[in-house]
């Protein structure tokens, strides 16, 4: 059984941001005992806008959004089994992301890949998606 989950405010912000860019995007899908998380841009938590921000703030925002989506689905960061990090090519961002990531996973972290990409259709540098157990 497949369940698509709206997670507010991210679902509404994502719909507003994606107008004219893409089809429908669901931030969370639950299937077969797993939670699948879409990558989300680093939405400003005050406005829901996607604006330029220092990289460490962007990294914190996407991981906070991930945490909120997992909790809404009945899971948690501790049950995350795989993360895919997509980041624009800037050599300093790898270490900066690792510093933020370590705050979310102080003991054990999920399997992870950090991939460089050419860019995004917006003013941001990072997205993270993942899979967690329920």
N, C-alpha and C positions, 0 to 999 in steps of 0.2 A: 504494500500500500504506500502510495506517495502522497505526502502532505506538503503543500506550499504554505509558508508562514509569513504573514505580514508582521513586521516588527517596527513599531513606531518609536521615534519619528522617522527612522531611516527609510522605510518604504515610501512615505510621502515625499521626503527630500529626494530620494532616488528617482521617483516618477517625475518630479519637477525638473531635476537636473538632466534627465535623459530625453526630454521632449525633443523630437527631431533628430536624435542621435542614434537611437536603437529601439528595438521592440521592448516588450515587457521584461523586466528583470525582477526576479524574486530573490531577496537577500538570504532566505533560509529555505532549504528543502529537507524534509525528514523522510527517510526511506530505509527499510530493513535494519532498524536499530542504529542508524547513523544520522548525523546532522551534517549536511553539506552547506557550507557558507560561501556565498558569492563575495568576490572582492568588492569593496565599496571605496569610493574616494574619501579623503579625509574631510568630512563635512564639519564645518564650524559648528560646535555644539550650541552656540547662542543663536545663530541665524539659519542654519541648514545650508548655507552657501558653501561653495568650494572656492576658496580664495588662496592666493599665495601665502605661505607661512613657512617659518623655519622648519627644516627637515625633522628635527626631534619632535616638534609639535605635531607634524603630520603623522609620524610613526606612532606616537602616543594615541592620536585620534583613531587611527585605523584599528589598533589593538583594543582600545576601549569599546569601539563599535562591535568588534568581534566578540568581546566578552559579553556585551549586552545581548547580542543576537543568540549566543550559545545559551545564556540563562533563560531567554524567552522561549527557547526550544526545549528546556528541561535538561540541559547539559551544563558544562562548565569548561573553563580553560584547562583544568586538570584532566579533563577527558578528551582533550584535543589530541589527535593522533598524527596529523599531518598538516603542515603549513606550506604554502607556496607564497613567496615574497617576490613581487614584481617591482623593480625600482629602476629609475632612470640612471644612466651611467654617470656616476660622480664618485670617484674613489673614496672619499671620506664618508659616504653614506653607509657603507658596510659596517664600519666600527660604530657609527652613530646609532644605526638600527640595533646592533647587538646590545648596546648599553640600555636602550629602552626595552628591548625584548627580555633582557635578564630580570627586569622588574616584574614582568608578568609571569615569568617562569623561573623563580629563584632556585628551585631544587632540580626538577627534571623537566626537560622541554620535549615537545613532540618532534618527530622527524620533520626536516625542513630543507627547503631549497631556496636560495637567494639568486634570482635571475635579473640580469640587466635587460632593459628594454629601450627602444628608441625614444618613446615618449607617450603621453596620454592626450586625449582630446579635451584637455582642461588644464588649469593652473595648479597641478599637483605632481608629486614625484614618486608616490608609492601606493600600492594596494596589496592586501594580503587576503588570500582565501584559505579555506581549510576544511578538514573533515574531523568530526568528533564522534565518539560513542555516546549513545543516550544513557 
